[in-house]
Amino acid sequence: MTFQIQKHGPGRFLFEPTFTQVGDKLVGRTAWTDPQGTRHERHAVLTIRDGKIADMQVCGSWRQAKRFANRA
């Protein structure tokens, strides 16, 4: 994503972050549309310990992220 921001410039993306609790984990989903109108999504499973992110696993789809969150 950093590459895309550097390539197109900051402020040219519409971000739509959401978070869902799955068991004791958080699944974060970020969706954005690039300047060409292509929609992209990224999913990350966050493990929180002592109020801090202890682990983050990026997954290719919501289904994959949900499976990972339930497995751990």
Buried (B, 14 or more C-beta within 10 A) or exposed (E): EEEBBEEEEEEEBEEEEEEBEBEEBBBBBBBBBBEEEEEEEBBBBBBEEEEEEEEEBEBEEEEBBBBBBEEE
